[in-house]
């Protein structure tokens, strides 16, 4: 259809009279659209910052699993089997080994960290902790009392840096009847000192009973041969 000159002129006049812009450049149009879309009425149902973060996280996790399943044999099922096997191995190792303990002789494992004190002083400190229900500290102080008492009785040579494990192993040679109880006491000491575990009253009472029993026990005749040479 051909538009005559008069019709085109009339159309232009109508647009001008109705204030309808004939041509809007790209930049002003985009700015006008942004101003319009920035009004609160368009964002009432938008997710908050936390929801947006979670959406991004789940999207990233989905992409990660998608990539891993594509690279693993068997796809998604194979990936699930691998994850379950790893979890099973980790659980078996944790059940078998328990909380990791520091190896004897490691730097920082010295039994006496607060300087020299007598066995009596350690026992008094242990009793104060026990009265207050601080069983971790009570176990630690009572175990220190055990070792210090053996040193005071010349059943162990005083040696800086000795660990609880070393003290128990050396004392078991001259006090073989208490070897098992010494090992249990050391385990309780290591659990609360290095293993991050929490002691209870029965654990403390066992170390306390060991300390009392050792005070009444006479060493075997080969004690001298088990001590370090002067």
C-alpha positions in Angstrom: 0.0 0.0 0.0 1.3 3.4 -1.0 1.2 6.2 1.6 0.6 9.5 0.0 2.4 12.6 1.1 -0.7 14.0 2.7 -1.3 10.9 4.8 2.3 10.8 6.0 2.1 14.5 7.0 -1.1 13.9 8.9 0.4 10.9 10.8 3.4 12.9 11.8 1.2 15.7 13.0 -1.0 13.3 15.1 2.1 11.8 16.7 3.5 15.2 17.5 0.1 16.4 19.0 -0.2 13.3 21.1 3.3 13.7 22.5 4.3 10.3 21.2 8.1 10.4 20.5 8.8 9.5 16.9 12.3 8.2 17.6 14.1 7.5 20.9 17.8 6.7 20.9 19.1 3.5 22.5 20.8 5.0 25.6 17.9 7.1 26.9 15.6 4.2 26.3 17.7 1.9 28.4 18.0 4.4 31.2 14.3 4.9 31.2 13.7 1.1 31.4 16.2 0.8 34.3 14.5 3.6 36.2 11.2 1.9 35.7 12.4 -1.5 36.8 14.2 -0.1 39.9 10.9 0.8 41.5 10.1 -1.3 44.7 6.9 -2.6 43.2 8.9 -4.8 40.8 11.0 -6.3 43.6 8.6 -7.2 46.4 8.9 -10.9 45.8 12.7 -11.0 45.1 14.7 -13.5 47.3 16.8 -12.0 50.0 20.6 -12.1 50.2 20.7 -15.4 52.1 18.4 -17.1 49.6 20.4 -15.8 46.7 23.6 -17.2 48.3 22.0 -20.6 48.9 20.7 -20.7 45.3 24.3 -20.0 44.0 25.7 -22.6 46.4 23.3 -25.3 45.2 23.9 -24.4 41.6 27.6 -24.7 42.2 27.2 -28.0 44.0 25.0 -29.3 41.2 27.6 -28.4 38.6 30.3 -30.0 40.7 28.5 -33.3 41.0 27.5 -33.1 37.4 31.2 -32.8 36.3 32.3 -35.5 38.8 29.6 -38.0 37.7 30.6 -37.4 34.1 34.2 -38.2 34.8 33.6 -41.2 37.1 32.7 -44.7 35.8 29.0 -45.4 36.1 27.9 -41.8 36.2 26.0 -40.6 39.2 25.6 -44.1 40.7 29.3 -44.7 40.5 30.0 -41.4 42.2 27.6 -42.3 45.0 29.3 -45.7 45.5 32.8 -44.0 45.7 31.6 -41.5 48.3 30.0 -44.3 50.4 33.2 -46.4 50.2 35.4 -43.4 51.3 33.0 -42.7 54.2 33.1 -46.4 55.3 36.9 -46.5 55.2 37.1 -43.3 57.3 34.6 -44.7 59.8 36.5 -48.0 60.1 39.8 -46.2 60.7 38.2 -43.9 63.4 36.7 -47.0 65.1 39.9 -48.9 65.0 42.3 -46.1 66.0 40.1 -43.8 68.0 41.1 -40.2 68.8 44.7 -39.7 67.6 47.2 -39.4 70.4 50.6 -37.8 70.3 53.5 -40.1 70.1 55.7 -40.4 73.2 58.7 -38.1 73.1 57.0 -35.5 70.9 58.0 -32.0 71.7 55.6 -30.4 74.1 54.4 -33.7 75.6 56.3 -33.3 78.8 54.4 -34.6 81.8 55.4 -31.7 84.1 54.6 -28.5 82.2 54.4 -26.2 85.2 57.8 -26.6 86.8 58.9 -29.0 89.6 56.4 -29.7 92.4 56.2 -32.4 95.0 53.9 -35.4 94.8 52.0 -34.0 97.8 51.5 -30.7 96.0 50.1 -32.5 92.9 47.8 -34.5 95.1 46.5 -31.4 96.8 45.9 -29.8 93.4 44.1 -32.9 92.2 41.9 -32.9 95.3 40.9 -29.3 94.7 40.0 -29.9 91.1 38.0 -33.0 92.1 36.0 -31.1 94.7 35.1 -28.5 92.1 34.1 -31.2 89.6 37.0 -30.4 87.2 37.7 -34.0 86.4 40.1 -33.4 83.5 42.5 -31.3 85.6 42.0 -33.7 88.5 43.1 -36.7 86.4 46.1 -34.8 85.1 47.3 -33.7 88.5 46.8 -37.1 90.0 48.8 -38.7 87.3 51.6 -36.2 87.9 51.5 -37.1 91.5 51.9 -40.8 90.6 55.1 -40.1 88.6 56.5 -37.6 91.0 56.0 -40.0 93.9 57.9 -42.8 92.0 60.7 -40.3 91.4 60.8 -39.3 95.1 61.0 -43.0 96.0 63.9 -43.5 93.6 61.9 -45.9 91.5 62.3 -43.5 88.6 65.2 -41.3 87.8 64.1 -37.6 87.7 64.3 -36.7 84.0 63.1 -33.5 82.4 60.8 -34.0 79.4 59.6 -37.4 80.4 56.1 -38.3 79.1 53.4 -40.2 80.9 53.8 -43.1 78.5 57.5 -43.3 79.2 57.1 -43.1 82.9 54.5 -45.9 82.9 56.7 -48.1 80.8 59.7 -47.6 83.1 57.7 -48.0 86.3 56.1 -51.2 85.1 59.5 -52.9 85.2 59.9 -52.5 88.9 56.1 -52.6 89.7 54.9 -55.4 87.3 51.8 -56.1 89.3 50.5 -52.6 88.5 51.6 -52.5 84.8 48.0 -52.7 83.5 46.7 -50.0 85.9 49.6 -47.8 84.9 48.7 -48.1 81.2 45.0 -47.3 81.9 46.0 -44.3 83.9 48.2 -43.0 81.1 45.4 -43.6 78.6 43.1 -41.4 80.8 45.8 -38.7 81.0 46.4 -38.7 77.3 42.7 -38.7 76.5 42.1 -35.5 78.4 45.4 -33.8 77.6 45.9 -34.6 74.0 42.8 -36.4 72.7 40.2 -33.7 73.5 38.1 -36.1 75.5 36.4 -35.4 78.9 37.1 -37.3 82.0 34.6 -38.2 84.7 34.7 -39.1 88.4 35.2 -42.8 87.9 38.3 -42.1 85.7 39.8 -39.9 88.4 39.0 -42.4 91.1 40.9 -45.1 89.2 44.0 -42.9 89.0 43.6 -42.0 92.7 43.3 -45.6 93.7 46.4 -46.4 91.7 48.4 -43.7 93.4 47.3 -45.0 96.8 48.2 -48.6 95.8 51.6 -47.7 94.5 52.4 -46.0 97.8 51.9 -49.3 99.6 53.7 -51.5 97.0 57.3 -52.5 97.4 59.2 -52.8 94.2 60.7 -56.0 92.9 64.3 -56.9 93.7 65.6 -56.1 90.2 64.6 -52.4 90.5 68.2 -51.3 90.5 68.9 -52.9 87.2 65.9 -51.2 85.5 67.0 -47.7 86.4 69.2 -45.6 84.1 72.9 -45.7 85.0 74.2 -42.7 86.9 
